[in-house]
Amino acid sequence: MEFTAQQIAAYLGGTVEGDANASVKTFAKIEEGQPGALSFLANPKYAHYLYSTQSSIVLVNADFVLEQPVSATLVRVANAYEAVARLLTLYESMTQRRKGIHPLAFVSPTAKIGEDVYIGPFAVIGDNVTVGSRTQVYANTTIEEGAAVGEDCILYPHVSIYHGCRIGNGVILHSGVVIGADGFGFAPSEEGYEKIPQIGIVTIEDNVEIGANACVDRSTMGSTYVRRGVKLDNLVQIAHNCEVGAHTVMSAQVGVAGSTKVGEWCMFGGQVGVAGHINVAPRTHAGAQSGIVSQKKPGATIMGSPAMDFRQWQKSSIYVKRLPDMAEELKRMQKQIDALNARIEELTK
């Protein structure tokens, strides 16, 4: 597939600066550009590569100011990062998807399989499972009895979907994802811990993407919910009976404890921990390694453990660095106070 600068500009609603007939057939990072490749510039830190890149076409923001001439043809758009994402999505949609059931796959005779589905070798489709049209189920993936997977999904190798769980349309599950394992429910007893049966399910709504080796646990009763448009990074843990609000994103190693509701459009950095049985307000932005024990103010930016307002955390972190010196100063001050008190006692005798 080959596209000219003029075609790309027309698709993106941009303008061409340079050779409108320049063509590309692949993508490349701007620092690794090559003839026939399309690159983009969104981060100012990479601006210097624009003047030496070998890429034929570069997407730049409409307000970007050139400091010197460039050899590449520029396509100016409102948002270069968003524009390249649209082009990559278009490119992927035009790539031929696999179809058919591999002879080494097992598909239950009671399963309902849609049109143009791909099921790879050693995949297992259990009894009464539904797989929607154009969904891709890669090798060694297991979908247990009674589960339902929607249309246009991609389930990469070694995904496990437990019995009864529901997966919406356009969902992407990367390798090692486990949907519907038992929630961590145990009741202490004199003999140890008695397992509490987890009889609920997991519901994943449309256009969710979940990274490698992430887990969403089934509920004790009812359902654990991951709402539409949520994006979870690798190694994220969502515990039983949680609800993750629409369009929330979580970076790697985030953990959300049981029965917690996370609002819409939240953003959590890496290794954020969220306590159980709380509500996190919509549009909360939590910095890496924050420990959230309560968050009721929508739109807040928080940091630290326990998490606090970001500006407060910045001020606090300055004093934390100075604690050893402050401790020594306190010791000296205490000695001076003790000496003064002793002197006062002498004078008052």
HELIX and SHEET records of a PDB file:
HELIX    1   1 ALA A    5  LEU A   12  1                                   8    
HELIX    2   2 ILE A   30  GLU A   32  5                                   3    
HELIX    3   3 PRO A   44  TYR A   51  5                                   8    
HELIX    4   4 ALA A   80  MET A   94  1                                  15    
HELIX    5   5 PHE A  310  LEU A  347  1                                  38    
SHEET    1   A 2 PHE A   3  THR A   4  0                                        
SHEET    2   A 2 SER A  23  VAL A  24 -1                                        
SHEET    1   B 5 THR A  15  GLU A  17  0                                        
SHEET    2   B 5 THR A  73  VAL A  77 -1                                        
SHEET    3   B 5 ILE A  57  ASN A  61  1                                        
SHEET    4   B 5 ALA A  37  LEU A  41  1                                        
SHEET    5   B 5 THR A  26  PHE A  27  1                                        
SHEET    1   C12 GLY A 100  ILE A 101  0                                        
SHEET    2   C12 TYR A 118  ILE A 119  1                                        
SHEET    3   C12 GLN A 136  VAL A 137  1                                        
SHEET    4   C12 ILE A 154  LEU A 155  1                                        
SHEET    5   C12 ILE A 172  LEU A 173  1                                        
SHEET    6   C12 GLU A 209  ILE A 210  1                                        
SHEET    7   C12 LYS A 231  LEU A 232  1                                        
SHEET    8   C12 VAL A 249  MET A 250  1                                        
SHEET    9   C12 MET A 267  PHE A 268  1                                        
SHEET   10   C12 HIS A 285  ALA A 286  1                                        
SHEET   11   C12 THR A 301  MET A 303  1                                        
SHEET   12   C12 MET A 308  ASP A 309 -1                                        
SHEET    1   D10 PHE A 106  VAL A 107  0                                        
SHEET    2   D10 VAL A 124  ILE A 125  1                                        
SHEET    3   D10 THR A 142  ILE A 143  1                                        
SHEET    4   D10 SER A 160  ILE A 161  1                                        
SHEET    5   D10 VAL A 178  ALA A 181  1                                        
SHEET    6   D10 CYS A 215  ASP A 217  1                                        
SHEET    7   D10 GLN A 237  ILE A 238  1                                        
SHEET    8   D10 GLY A 255  VAL A 256  1                                        
SHEET    9   D10 GLY A 273  VAL A 274  1                                        
SHEET   10   D10 GLY A 291  ILE A 292  1                                        
SHEET    1   E 9 LYS A 112  ILE A 113  0                                        
SHEET    2   E 9 THR A 130  VAL A 131  1                                        
SHEET    3   E 9 ALA A 148  VAL A 149  1                                        
SHEET    4   E 9 ARG A 166  ILE A 167  1                                        
SHEET    5   E 9 ILE A 201  ILE A 204  1                                        
SHEET    6   E 9 SER A 223  VAL A 226  1                                        
SHEET    7   E 9 GLU A 243  VAL A 244  1                                        
SHEET    8   E 9 LYS A 261  VAL A 262  1                                        
SHEET    9   E 9 ASN A 279  VAL A 280  1                                        
SHEET    1   F 2 PHE A 186  SER A 189  0                                        
SHEET    2   F 2 GLY A 192  LYS A 195 -1                                        
END                                                                             
